[in-house]
Amino acid sequence: EIDLVPVYSATGGEAVFQAKATETIEKIKQDVTRHRYGDEAHLDTTVKKLGLVVPGKDYPQLQELRQEPTEDGELAFTMVWQSIDTPYKMWADPRRVSKYETFFGPGVNAEVVKIDAEQRLVGIRLTTGPKKVVEAEATAEETAAA
């Protein structure tokens, strides 16, 4: 049996979850907040499919979920993992990050967040809404338009 994963909700987090969560995000929350039997870890097949399991080593362990509203009213949904054996650089590899968007999509942007280096906690943050334009690109466009 695997313990339930706690969900931490910032002010307004549950309301924005109800309003903005994608079907995939809802399913993740549903799956990890109920008892599981016979699995290695919560979302064990997910981390394996994403290439985040080092052969012969322990699976990353899902520690918690975090849900919070973004400044522009979207949902930021973070899965926080303890990753003893999988290095942070594997999680944060740009090709893998774009794979997260496809895997957990549609309708989400993904980023990897270093939560606590000492405890080896890493987050995959999924944010709903349109793709963000990189600041530098926006500045160049504004300058060209002026």
Secondary structure as the mmCIF struct_conf table of DSSP 4:
data_model
#
loop_
_struct_conf.conf_type_id
_struct_conf.id
_struct_conf.beg_label_comp_id
_struct_conf.beg_label_asym_id
_struct_conf.beg_label_seq_id
_struct_conf.end_label_comp_id
_struct_conf.end_label_asym_id
_struct_conf.end_label_seq_id
STRN STRN1 ILE A 2 ILE A 2
HELX_LH_PP_P HELX_LH_PP_P1 ASP A 3 PRO A 6
STRN STRN2 VAL A 7 SER A 9
TURN_TY1_P TURN_TY1_P1 THR A 11 GLY A 12
HELX_RH_AL_P HELX_RH_AL_P1 GLY A 13 LYS A 20
HELX_RH_AL_P HELX_RH_AL_P2 GLU A 23 VAL A 32
TURN_TY1_P TURN_TY1_P2 THR A 33 THR A 33
BEND BEND1 ARG A 34 ARG A 34
STRN STRN3 ARG A 36 ARG A 36
BEND BEND2 GLY A 38 GLY A 38
BEND BEND3 GLU A 40 ALA A 41
TURN_TY1_P TURN_TY1_P3 HIS A 42 LEU A 43
HELX_RH_AL_P HELX_RH_AL_P3 ASP A 44 LYS A 49
TURN_TY1_P TURN_TY1_P4 LEU A 50 GLY A 51
TURN_TY1_P TURN_TY1_P5 PRO A 55 GLY A 56
BEND BEND4 LYS A 57 LYS A 57
HELX_LH_PP_P HELX_LH_PP_P2 ASP A 58 PRO A 60
STRN STRN4 GLN A 61 PRO A 69
TURN_TY1_P TURN_TY1_P6 GLU A 71 ASP A 72
BEND BEND5 GLY A 73 GLY A 73
STRN STRN5 LEU A 75 GLN A 82
BEND BEND6 ILE A 84 THR A 86
HELX_RH_AL_P HELX_RH_AL_P4 TYR A 88 ALA A 92
HELX_RH_AL_P HELX_RH_AL_P5 PRO A 94 PHE A 104
BEND BEND7 PRO A 106 GLY A 107
STRN STRN6 VAL A 108 ASP A 116
TURN_TY1_P TURN_TY1_P7 ALA A 117 ARG A 120
STRN STRN7 LEU A 121 THR A 128
BEND BEND8 GLY A 129 PRO A 130
HELX_LH_PP_P HELX_LH_PP_P3 LYS A 131 VAL A 134
HELX_RH_AL_P HELX_RH_AL_P6 GLU A 135 ALA A 145
#
